[in-house]
Amino acid sequence: MTDPTEKSYEQLLLLRCQAGDDAAFTEIVERYSPRLHYYLRKMVGHSASVDDVLQEVWLGVLRGLPKLTDTSAFPAWIYRVARNHSAIAWRKHDQESRIVAEFETRVETEEDSDFDAEDAARVHAALDELAQEHREVLVLRFLEDMSYDDMAQATGCQIGTIRSRLHYAKRALRRALTIKSQP
């Protein structure tokens, strides 16, 4: 969210939430739920429990929101809450880590005119094949349009780690897309 008016409005909503305004909290939930649902689906990997994890995230937000001192940090903070809950869900389901493939190819950008709905579906499917830490940085950077600073804050990692993960995540995504496009 780069629009200053939207940022100001969201900060006002958050202040109203902190003051106990249920309608403001409902609006925040409506604004963030679809994106958080997607993020959690990519992080948890098993869609059956995503709604449960999302509900836990909102409960955590409701409990922690009064303690949030900088409302401008809310996007990174909420993804940190979501990340923590997805890690708990991940451990509960005892899923094995996936091996990260490192091969060079090129990821298409949104500016490519040849990018269509089928390509988007391939990208979303390929994301599912990546290691959790790689899905996370790709979703935060390219779908949530977060800065490296916000990504570092959301994940609890150093910026250098974020840059490294993003580099390897792009490579892994390129590899997954190359494999999917082969007959």
N, CA and C atoms as a LAMMPS dump frame, in Angstrom:
ITEM: TIMESTEP
0
ITEM: NUMBER OF ATOMS
549
ITEM: BOX BOUNDS ff ff ff
-5.0000000000000000e+02 5.0000000000000000e+02
-5.0000000000000000e+02 5.0000000000000000e+02
-5.0000000000000000e+02 5.0000000000000000e+02
ITEM: ATOMS id mol type element x y z
1 1 1 N 0.86 -1.167 0
2 1 2 C 0 0 0
3 1 3 C 0.905 1.228 0
4 2 1 N 0.991 1.881 -1.139
5 2 2 C 1.889 3.014 -1.266
6 2 3 C 1.165 4.351 -1.251
7 3 1 N -0.144 4.356 -1.346
8 3 2 C -0.923 5.585 -1.348
9 3 3 C -0.914 6.201 0.05
10 4 1 N -0.395 7.435 0.194
11 4 2 C -0.324 8.07 1.516
12 4 3 C -1.697 8.248 2.172
13 5 1 N -2.717 8.498 1.371
14 5 2 C -4.064 8.647 1.918
15 5 3 C -4.533 7.324 2.519
16 6 1 N -4.27 6.241 1.798
17 6 2 C -4.651 4.91 2.301
18 6 3 C -3.903 4.572 3.582
19 7 1 N -2.611 4.904 3.609
20 7 2 C -1.813 4.645 4.812
21 7 3 C -2.373 5.421 5.999
22 8 1 N -2.712 6.678 5.771
23 8 2 C -3.261 7.509 6.852
24 8 3 C -4.604 6.959 7.33
25 9 1 N -5.424 6.556 6.371
26 9 2 C -6.73 5.997 6.728
27 9 3 C -6.55 4.711 7.541
28 10 1 N -5.622 3.873 7.105
29 10 2 C -5.38 2.623 7.835
30 10 3 C -4.864 2.906 9.245
31 11 1 N -3.995 3.878 9.393
32 11 2 C -3.493 4.233 10.725
33 11 3 C -4.636 4.735 11.611
34 12 1 N -5.561 5.497 11.021
35 12 2 C -6.733 5.954 11.77
36 12 3 C -7.579 4.764 12.196
37 13 1 N -7.777 3.82 11.283
38 13 2 C -8.526 2.6 11.631
39 13 3 C -7.867 1.858 12.791
40 14 1 N -6.553 1.766 12.742
41 14 2 C -5.823 1.053 13.796
42 14 3 C -5.947 1.759 15.136
43 15 1 N -5.893 3.075 15.113
44 15 2 C -6.085 3.829 16.361
45 15 3 C -7.497 3.617 16.902
46 16 1 N -8.458 3.584 16.009
47 16 2 C -9.839 3.307 16.442
48 16 3 C -9.945 1.89 17.015
49 17 1 N -9.249 0.936 16.391
50 17 2 C -9.236 -0.448 16.914
51 17 3 C -8.665 -0.464 18.328
52 18 1 N -7.577 0.246 18.515
53 18 2 C -6.933 0.282 19.825
54 18 3 C -7.84 0.93 20.867
55 19 1 N -8.752 1.778 20.408
56 19 2 C -9.7 2.417 21.317
57 19 3 C -10.941 1.551 21.539
58 20 1 N -10.988 0.373 20.899
59 20 2 C -12.088 -0.553 21.124
60 20 3 C -13.203 -0.49 20.103
61 21 1 N -12.976 0.134 18.962
62 21 2 C -13.993 0.273 17.916
63 21 3 C -14.081 -1.035 17.119
64 22 1 N -15.149 -1.787 17.326
65 22 2 C -15.33 -3.07 16.645
66 22 3 C -15.493 -2.913 15.134
67 23 1 N -16.158 -1.846 14.71
68 23 2 C -16.352 -1.624 13.272
69 23 3 C -15.006 -1.399 12.58
70 24 1 N -14.107 -0.697 13.224
71 24 2 C -12.776 -0.458 12.649
72 24 3 C -12.011 -1.78 12.545
73 25 1 N -12.116 -2.617 13.579
74 25 2 C -11.429 -3.911 13.538
75 25 3 C -12.001 -4.769 12.406
76 26 1 N -13.317 -4.736 12.239
77 26 2 C -13.95 -5.49 11.16
78 26 3 C -13.419 -5.029 9.811
79 27 1 N -13.242 -3.739 9.643
80 27 2 C -12.715 -3.218 8.373
81 27 3 C -11.268 -3.649 8.16
82 28 1 N -10.469 -3.654 9.204
83 28 2 C -9.082 -4.125 9.089
84 28 3 C -9.074 -5.604 8.684
85 29 1 N -9.945 -6.38 9.314
86 29 2 C -10.045 -7.805 8.975
87 29 3 C -10.414 -7.963 7.501
88 30 1 N -11.384 -7.192 7.046
89 30 2 C -11.808 -7.283 5.645
90 30 3 C -10.699 -6.864 4.694
91 31 1 N -9.893 -5.888 5.082
92 31 2 C -8.802 -5.41 4.235
93 31 3 C -7.68 -6.442 4.116
94 32 1 N -7.367 -7.103 5.209
95 32 2 C -6.179 -7.964 5.236
96 32 3 C -6.469 -9.448 5.055
97 33 1 N -7.672 -9.902 5.32
98 33 2 C -7.947 -11.345 5.292
99 33 3 C -7.628 -12.027 3.967
100 34 1 N -8.035 -11.467 2.834
101 34 2 C -7.718 -12.188 1.583
102 34 3 C -6.21 -12.355 1.362
103 35 1 N -5.443 -11.3 1.626
104 35 2 C -3.99 -11.39 1.431
105 35 3 C -3.357 -12.309 2.456
106 36 1 N -3.813 -12.23 3.705
107 36 2 C -3.276 -13.115 4.742
108 36 3 C -3.633 -14.567 4.447
109 37 1 N -4.842 -14.792 3.937
110 37 2 C -5.263 -16.148 3.598
111 37 3 C -4.325 -16.736 2.545
112 38 1 N -4.025 -15.947 1.526
113 38 2 C -3.115 -16.42 0.486
114 38 3 C -1.725 -16.694 1.068
115 39 1 N -1.228 -15.753 1.837
116 39 2 C 0.089 -15.902 2.471
117 39 3 C 0.125 -17.18 3.31
118 40 1 N -0.88 -17.383 4.138
119 40 2 C -0.918 -18.56 4.997
120 40 3 C -1.049 -19.844 4.184
121 41 1 N -1.839 -19.784 3.102
122 41 2 C -1.982 -20.973 2.264
123 41 3 C -0.63 -21.374 1.688
124 42 1 N 0.165 -20.379 1.316
125 42 2 C 1.485 -20.675 0.774
126 42 3 C 2.453 -21.112 1.869
127 43 1 N 2.288 -20.607 3.065
128 43 2 C 3.205 -20.93 4.148
129 43 3 C 2.864 -22.264 4.807
130 44 1 N 1.591 -22.507 5.009
131 44 2 C 1.172 -23.724 5.709
132 44 3 C 1.21 -24.916 4.763
133 45 1 N 0.809 -24.698 3.523
134 45 2 C 0.9 -25.749 2.526
135 45 3 C -0.276 -26.69 2.461
136 46 1 N -1.069 -26.762 3.49
137 46 2 C -2.239 -27.637 3.462
138 46 3 C -3.465 -26.771 3.727
139 47 1 N -4.263 -26.616 2.691
140 47 2 C -5.346 -25.64 2.717
141 47 3 C -6.438 -25.965 3.733
142 48 1 N -6.521 -27.189 4.187
143 48 2 C -7.578 -27.553 5.128
144 48 3 C -7.484 -26.768 6.427
145 49 1 N -6.283 -26.427 6.851
146 49 2 C -6.143 -25.749 8.138
147 49 3 C -5.87 -24.253 8.011
148 50 1 N -5.854 -23.729 6.798
149 50 2 C -5.543 -22.313 6.601
150 50 3 C -6.559 -21.418 7.293
151 51 1 N -7.837 -21.75 7.179
152 51 2 C -8.867 -20.929 7.834
153 51 3 C -8.692 -20.928 9.347
154 52 1 N -8.321 -22.074 9.91
155 52 2 C -8.078 -22.145 11.349
156 52 3 C -6.886 -21.286 11.746
157 53 1 N -5.832 -21.344 10.952
158 53 2 C -4.637 -20.55 11.239
159 53 3 C -4.967 -19.062 11.105
160 54 1 N -5.742 -18.712 10.079
161 54 2 C -6.13 -17.312 9.895
162 54 3 C -6.928 -16.808 11.097
163 55 1 N -7.804 -17.65 11.6
164 55 2 C -8.579 -17.27 12.792
165 55 3 C -7.644 -17.053 13.989
166 56 1 N -6.642 -17.908 14.132
167 56 2 C -5.669 -17.737 15.209
168 56 3 C -4.871 -16.448 15.039
169 57 1 N -4.572 -16.121 13.805
170 57 2 C -3.85 -14.869 13.535
171 57 3 C -4.695 -13.689 14.004
172 58 1 N -5.978 -13.679 13.64
173 58 2 C -6.837 -12.552 14.029
174 58 3 C -7.024 -12.477 15.538
175 59 1 N -7.06 -13.62 16.191
176 59 2 C -7.124 -13.589 17.661
177 59 3 C -5.842 -12.997 18.233
178 60 1 N -4.711 -13.375 17.662
179 60 2 C -3.431 -12.817 18.096
180 60 3 C -3.351 -11.319 17.851
181 61 1 N -3.88 -10.886 16.71
182 61 2 C -3.894 -9.462 16.4
183 61 3 C -4.787 -8.719 17.39
184 62 1 N -5.947 -9.28 17.652
185 62 2 C -6.878 -8.651 18.597
186 62 3 C -6.242 -8.498 19.98
187 63 1 N -5.514 -9.527 20.407
188 63 2 C -4.844 -9.471 21.717
189 63 3 C -3.66 -8.508 21.718
190 64 1 N -2.918 -8.48 20.619
191 64 2 C -1.679 -7.704 20.584
192 64 3 C -1.821 -6.275 20.101
193 65 1 N -2.918 -5.963 19.435
194 65 2 C -3.084 -4.63 18.862
195 65 3 C -2.992 -3.499 19.885
196 66 1 N -3.516 -3.654 21.077
197 66 2 C -3.374 -2.554 22.048
198 66 3 C -1.916 -2.239 22.396
199 67 1 N -1.034 -3.204 22.226
200 67 2 C 0.381 -3.003 22.565
201 67 3 C 1.187 -2.435 21.405
202 68 1 N 0.601 -2.383 20.212
203 68 2 C 1.305 -1.875 19.039
204 68 3 C 1.45 -0.363 19.176
205 69 1 N 2.687 0.095 19.286
206 69 2 C 2.92 1.518 19.516
207 69 3 C 3.079 2.307 18.221
208 70 1 N 3.516 1.67 17.154
209 70 2 C 3.712 2.358 15.885
210 70 3 C 2.751 1.768 14.856
211 71 1 N 1.652 2.461 14.611
212 71 2 C 0.647 1.931 13.689
213 71 3 C 1.164 1.817 12.256
214 72 1 N 2.195 2.577 11.907
215 72 2 C 2.752 2.459 10.559
216 72 3 C 3.481 1.126 10.37
217 73 1 N 3.82 0.468 11.465
218 73 2 C 4.489 -0.839 11.406
219 73 3 C 3.491 -1.993 11.332
220 74 1 N 2.2 -1.687 11.28
221 74 2 C 1.176 -2.727 11.302
222 74 3 C 1.334 -3.781 10.208
223 75 1 N 1.549 -3.402 8.929
224 75 2 C 1.665 -4.454 7.905
225 75 3 C 2.767 -5.469 8.221
226 76 1 N 3.931 -4.997 8.598
227 76 2 C 5.018 -5.928 8.932
228 76 3 C 4.672 -6.715 10.19
229 77 1 N 4.048 -6.056 11.157
230 77 2 C 3.698 -6.708 12.417
231 77 3 C 2.672 -7.813 12.204
232 78 1 N 1.657 -7.555 11.404
233 78 2 C 0.618 -8.569 11.196
234 78 3 C 1.182 -9.781 10.452
235 79 1 N 2.109 -9.534 9.528
236 79 2 C 2.726 -10.669 8.847
237 79 3 C 3.66 -11.429 9.777
238 80 1 N 4.214 -10.765 10.752
239 80 2 C 5.018 -11.45 11.758
240 80 3 C 4.12 -12.366 12.587
241 81 1 N 2.949 -11.86 12.973
242 81 2 C 1.974 -12.676 13.711
243 81 3 C 1.564 -13.873 12.849
244 82 1 N 1.269 -13.615 11.576
245 82 2 C 0.86 -14.696 10.668
246 82 3 C 1.988 -15.712 10.488
247 83 1 N 3.19 -15.216 10.385
248 83 2 C 4.343 -16.112 10.231
249 83 3 C 4.492 -17.016 11.449
250 84 1 N 4.359 -16.443 12.617
251 84 2 C 4.471 -17.243 13.842
252 84 3 C 3.393 -18.319 13.901
253 85 1 N 2.177 -17.964 13.548
254 85 2 C 1.097 -18.95 13.577
255 85 3 C 1.253 -19.998 12.478
256 86 1 N 1.79 -19.598 11.335
257 86 2 C 2.007 -20.597 10.278
258 86 3 C 3.11 -21.57 10.686
259 87 1 N 4.109 -21.082 11.398
260 87 2 C 5.179 -21.971 11.873
261 87 3 C 4.627 -22.987 12.868
262 88 1 N 3.736 -22.54 13.729
263 88 2 C 3.106 -23.447 14.689
264 88 3 C 2.307 -24.508 13.936
265 89 1 N 1.516 -24.07 12.953
266 89 2 C 0.715 -25.018 12.167
267 89 3 C 1.61 -25.973 11.395
268 90 1 N 2.7 -25.447 10.88
269 90 2 C 3.639 -26.279 10.122
270 90 3 C 4.192 -27.386 11.003
271 91 1 N 4.595 -27.002 12.22
272 91 2 C 5.138 -28.001 13.146
273 91 3 C 4.067 -29 13.573
274 92 1 N 2.852 -28.537 13.785
275 92 2 C 1.766 -29.432 14.201
276 92 3 C 1.539 -30.53 13.179
277 93 1 N 1.62 -30.191 11.935
278 93 2 C 1.363 -31.18 10.886
279 93 3 C 2.616 -31.945 10.49
280 94 1 N 3.717 -31.617 11.143
281 94 2 C 4.964 -32.372 11.003
282 94 3 C 5.336 -32.635 9.548
283 95 1 N 5.301 -31.573 8.753
284 95 2 C 5.661 -31.742 7.349
285 95 3 C 7.17 -31.661 7.183
286 96 1 N 7.67 -32.425 6.273
287 96 2 C 9.106 -32.43 6.011
288 96 3 C 9.492 -31.191 5.211
289 97 1 N 10.692 -30.742 5.436
290 97 2 C 11.214 -29.608 4.652
291 97 3 C 11.47 -30.072 3.227
292 98 1 N 11.329 -29.174 2.331
293 98 2 C 11.574 -29.503 0.921
294 98 3 C 12.989 -29.095 0.525
295 99 1 N 13.557 -29.847 -0.397
296 99 2 C 14.904 -29.542 -0.892
297 99 3 C 14.804 -28.37 -1.868
298 100 1 N 15.715 -27.423 -1.705
299 100 2 C 15.697 -26.233 -2.549
300 100 3 C 16.563 -26.462 -3.792
301 101 1 N 15.949 -26.318 -4.94
302 101 2 C 16.686 -26.451 -6.203
303 101 3 C 17.273 -25.104 -6.59
304 102 1 N 18.534 -25.133 -7.1
305 102 2 C 19.203 -23.887 -7.48
306 102 3 C 19.647 -23.951 -8.941
307 103 1 N 18.805 -23.474 -9.806
308 103 2 C 19.141 -23.414 -11.222
309 103 3 C 18.765 -22.035 -11.76
310 104 1 N 19.498 -21.591 -12.772
311 104 2 C 19.286 -20.26 -13.34
312 104 3 C 18.236 -20.289 -14.457
313 105 1 N 17.308 -19.387 -14.392
314 105 2 C 16.382 -18.999 -15.464
315 105 3 C 15.841 -17.639 -15.088
316 106 1 N 14.951 -17.126 -15.822
317 106 2 C 14.481 -15.765 -15.566
318 106 3 C 13.011 -15.742 -15.18
319 107 1 N 12.663 -14.993 -14.1
320 107 2 C 11.274 -14.834 -13.681
321 107 3 C 10.68 -13.663 -14.451
322 108 1 N 9.524 -13.907 -15.021
323 108 2 C 8.864 -12.834 -15.75
324 108 3 C 8.298 -11.815 -14.762
325 109 1 N 8.299 -10.562 -15.17
326 109 2 C 7.749 -9.51 -14.324
327 109 3 C 6.339 -9.17 -14.77
328 110 1 N 5.639 -8.423 -13.942
329 110 2 C 4.273 -8.014 -14.259
330 110 3 C 4.224 -7.149 -15.501
331 111 1 N 5.332 -6.527 -15.873
332 111 2 C 5.352 -5.62 -17.016
333 111 3 C 5.347 -6.36 -18.343
334 112 1 N 5.593 -7.656 -18.335
335 112 2 C 5.576 -8.419 -19.576
336 112 3 C 4.155 -8.467 -20.12
337 113 1 N 4.001 -8.086 -21.373
338 113 2 C 2.661 -8.037 -21.958
339 113 3 C 2.119 -9.432 -22.257
340 114 1 N 3 -10.437 -22.34
341 114 2 C 2.567 -11.788 -22.655
342 114 3 C 2.109 -12.567 -21.429
343 115 1 N 2.118 -11.95 -20.278
344 115 2 C 1.757 -12.617 -19.027
345 115 3 C 0.239 -12.678 -18.925
346 116 1 N -0.327 -13.894 -18.847
347 116 2 C -1.776 -14.023 -18.788
348 116 3 C -2.197 -14.845 -17.572
349 117 1 N -3.482 -15.15 -17.483
350 117 2 C -4.02 -15.871 -16.33
351 117 3 C -3.41 -17.265 -16.201
352 118 1 N -3.134 -17.901 -17.316
353 118 2 C -2.517 -19.229 -17.278
354 118 3 C -1.111 -19.157 -16.687
355 119 1 N -0.373 -18.112 -17.066
356 119 2 C 0.965 -17.911 -16.504
357 119 3 C 0.882 -17.661 -15
358 120 1 N -0.088 -16.86 -14.591
359 120 2 C -0.27 -16.583 -13.158
360 120 3 C -0.575 -17.875 -12.405
361 121 1 N -1.406 -18.724 -12.975
362 121 2 C -1.734 -20.001 -12.335
363 121 3 C -0.481 -20.874 -12.207
364 122 1 N 0.381 -20.863 -13.24
365 122 2 C 1.631 -21.624 -13.177
366 122 3 C 2.531 -21.111 -12.064
367 123 1 N 2.603 -19.783 -11.917
368 123 2 C 3.437 -19.191 -10.873
369 123 3 C 2.913 -19.587 -9.5
370 124 1 N 1.596 -19.491 -9.302
371 124 2 C 1.01 -19.845 -8.005
372 124 3 C 1.229 -21.327 -7.694
373 125 1 N 1.106 -22.173 -8.697
374 125 2 C 1.349 -23.601 -8.485
375 125 3 C 2.821 -23.864 -8.182
376 126 1 N 3.701 -23.167 -8.876
377 126 2 C 5.141 -23.344 -8.646
378 126 3 C 5.53 -22.87 -7.247
379 127 1 N 4.872 -21.831 -6.753
380 127 2 C 5.145 -21.355 -5.386
381 127 3 C 4.917 -22.476 -4.371
382 128 1 N 3.896 -23.288 -4.619
383 128 2 C 3.58 -24.385 -3.694
384 128 3 C 4.709 -25.402 -3.592
385 129 1 N 5.555 -25.474 -4.615
386 129 2 C 6.636 -26.452 -4.624
387 129 3 C 7.898 -25.958 -3.92
388 130 1 N 7.938 -24.69 -3.57
389 130 2 C 9.147 -24.118 -2.971
390 130 3 C 9.198 -24.365 -1.468
391 131 1 N 10.383 -24.247 -0.936
392 131 2 C 10.567 -24.331 0.508
393 131 3 C 9.802 -23.172 1.153
394 132 1 N 9.365 -23.381 2.362
395 132 2 C 8.545 -22.4 3.059
396 132 3 C 9.216 -21.029 3.133
397 133 1 N 10.485 -20.986 3.472
398 133 2 C 11.17 -19.693 3.61
399 133 3 C 11.269 -18.965 2.275
400 134 1 N 11.281 -19.709 1.177
401 134 2 C 11.331 -19.079 -0.136
402 134 3 C 9.959 -18.588 -0.567
403 135 1 N 8.914 -19.395 -0.321
404 135 2 C 7.549 -18.93 -0.612
405 135 3 C 7.275 -17.64 0.143
406 136 1 N 7.706 -17.619 1.402
407 136 2 C 7.433 -16.473 2.261
408 136 3 C 8.006 -15.182 1.682
409 137 1 N 9.289 -15.176 1.326
410 137 2 C 9.895 -13.932 0.847
411 137 3 C 9.331 -13.517 -0.51
412 138 1 N 9.001 -14.479 -1.368
413 138 2 C 8.414 -14.135 -2.657
414 138 3 C 7.029 -13.516 -2.495
415 139 1 N 6.223 -14.084 -1.614
416 139 2 C 4.884 -13.539 -1.372
417 139 3 C 4.977 -12.145 -0.762
418 140 1 N 5.822 -11.984 0.239
419 140 2 C 5.94 -10.677 0.89
420 140 3 C 6.464 -9.612 -0.074
421 141 1 N 7.446 -9.965 -0.895
422 141 2 C 8.063 -8.973 -1.778
423 141 3 C 7.193 -8.637 -2.977
424 142 1 N 6.708 -9.669 -3.669
425 142 2 C 6.058 -9.428 -4.95
426 142 3 C 4.542 -9.35 -4.874
427 143 1 N 3.935 -9.998 -3.924
428 143 2 C 2.485 -9.912 -3.809
429 143 3 C 2.053 -8.875 -2.78
430 144 1 N 2.822 -8.729 -1.728
431 144 2 C 2.507 -7.726 -0.711
432 144 3 C 3.277 -6.429 -0.914
433 145 1 N 4.215 -6.432 -1.849
434 145 2 C 4.99 -5.24 -2.202
435 145 3 C 5.694 -4.625 -0.992
436 146 1 N 6.234 -5.488 -0.132
437 146 2 C 6.932 -5.018 1.062
438 146 3 C 8.371 -4.645 0.737
439 147 1 N 8.872 -3.676 1.458
440 147 2 C 10.28 -3.296 1.337
441 147 3 C 11.125 -4.358 2.043
442 148 1 N 12.424 -4.331 1.795
443 148 2 C 13.312 -5.269 2.481
444 148 3 C 13.263 -5.05 3.995
445 149 1 N 13.176 -3.794 4.407
446 149 2 C 13.089 -3.499 5.849
447 149 3 C 11.843 -4.124 6.467
448 150 1 N 10.697 -3.954 5.791
449 150 2 C 9.456 -4.525 6.314
450 150 3 C 9.499 -6.052 6.311
451 151 1 N 10.103 -6.605 5.268
452 151 2 C 10.226 -8.065 5.204
453 151 3 C 11.099 -8.573 6.352
454 152 1 N 12.183 -7.867 6.622
455 152 2 C 13.074 -8.263 7.712
456 152 3 C 12.337 -8.18 9.046
457 153 1 N 11.564 -7.138 9.205
458 153 2 C 10.805 -6.977 10.445
459 153 3 C 9.735 -8.061 10.574
460 154 1 N 9.063 -8.373 9.481
461 154 2 C 7.996 -9.382 9.512
462 154 3 C 8.528 -10.777 9.803
463 155 1 N 9.717 -11.076 9.29
464 155 2 C 10.265 -12.428 9.443
465 155 3 C 11.221 -12.569 10.616
466 156 1 N 11.674 -11.431 11.147
467 156 2 C 12.634 -11.486 12.24
468 156 3 C 14.041 -11.808 11.772
469 157 1 N 14.314 -11.565 10.504
470 157 2 C 15.631 -11.84 9.92
471 157 3 C 16.354 -10.534 9.621
472 158 1 N 17.643 -10.639 9.402
473 158 2 C 18.432 -9.5 8.968
474 158 3 C 18.14 -9.22 7.489
475 159 1 N 18.373 -7.992 7.048
476 159 2 C 18.118 -7.633 5.654
477 159 3 C 18.992 -8.468 4.722
478 160 1 N 20.214 -8.736 5.108
479 160 2 C 21.087 -9.574 4.288
480 160 3 C 20.517 -10.964 4.085
481 161 1 N 19.914 -11.506 5.121
482 161 2 C 19.276 -12.82 5.02
483 161 3 C 18.089 -12.756 4.064
484 162 1 N 17.324 -11.674 4.158
485 162 2 C 16.175 -11.499 3.263
486 162 3 C 16.651 -11.44 1.815
487 163 1 N 17.692 -10.659 1.568
488 163 2 C 18.218 -10.55 0.199
489 163 3 C 18.693 -11.905 -0.32
490 164 1 N 19.38 -12.64 0.523
491 164 2 C 19.873 -13.956 0.134
492 164 3 C 18.714 -14.917 -0.144
493 165 1 N 17.745 -14.949 0.769
494 165 2 C 16.59 -15.834 0.573
495 165 3 C 15.841 -15.475 -0.701
496 166 1 N 15.692 -14.185 -0.947
497 166 2 C 14.979 -13.754 -2.142
498 166 3 C 15.734 -14.186 -3.399
499 167 1 N 17.044 -14.056 -3.377
500 167 2 C 17.864 -14.484 -4.512
501 167 3 C 17.649 -15.972 -4.792
502 168 1 N 17.783 -16.794 -3.764
503 168 2 C 17.63 -18.238 -3.947
504 168 3 C 16.182 -18.625 -4.217
505 169 1 N 15.249 -17.87 -3.677
506 169 2 C 13.833 -18.147 -3.927
507 169 3 C 13.492 -17.898 -5.395
508 170 1 N 14.027 -16.825 -5.955
509 170 2 C 13.798 -16.549 -7.379
510 170 3 C 14.372 -17.67 -8.237
511 171 1 N 15.545 -18.116 -7.88
512 171 2 C 16.171 -19.206 -8.635
513 171 3 C 15.333 -20.478 -8.545
514 172 1 N 14.86 -20.782 -7.346
515 172 2 C 14.042 -21.985 -7.158
516 172 3 C 12.726 -21.858 -7.918
517 173 1 N 12.133 -20.678 -7.899
518 173 2 C 10.887 -20.466 -8.635
519 173 3 C 11.122 -20.603 -10.136
520 174 1 N 12.212 -20.054 -10.61
521 174 2 C 12.552 -20.188 -12.033
522 174 3 C 12.674 -21.661 -12.411
523 175 1 N 13.341 -22.402 -11.558
524 175 2 C 13.519 -23.841 -11.814
525 175 3 C 12.167 -24.551 -11.83
526 176 1 N 11.336 -24.262 -10.871
527 176 2 C 10.003 -24.892 -10.799
528 176 3 C 9.176 -24.532 -12.033
529 177 1 N 9.275 -23.296 -12.469
530 177 2 C 8.524 -22.874 -13.661
531 177 3 C 9.078 -23.543 -14.921
532 178 1 N 10.385 -23.732 -14.983
533 178 2 C 10.991 -24.393 -16.133
534 178 3 C 10.549 -25.848 -16.211
535 179 1 N 10.524 -26.509 -15.07
536 179 2 C 10.106 -27.913 -15.027
537 179 3 C 8.635 -28.035 -15.424
538 180 1 N 7.801 -27.118 -14.938
539 180 2 C 6.369 -27.168 -15.251
540 180 3 C 6.083 -26.879 -16.724
541 181 1 N 6.942 -26.102 -17.385
542 181 2 C 6.678 -25.749 -18.782
543 181 3 C 7.197 -26.796 -19.759
544 182 1 N 7.982 -27.758 -19.269
545 182 2 C 8.498 -28.808 -20.136
546 182 3 C 7.42 -29.873 -20.335
547 183 1 N 7.338 -30.426 -21.554
548 183 2 C 6.299 -31.443 -21.848
549 183 3 C 6.536 -32.741 -21.13
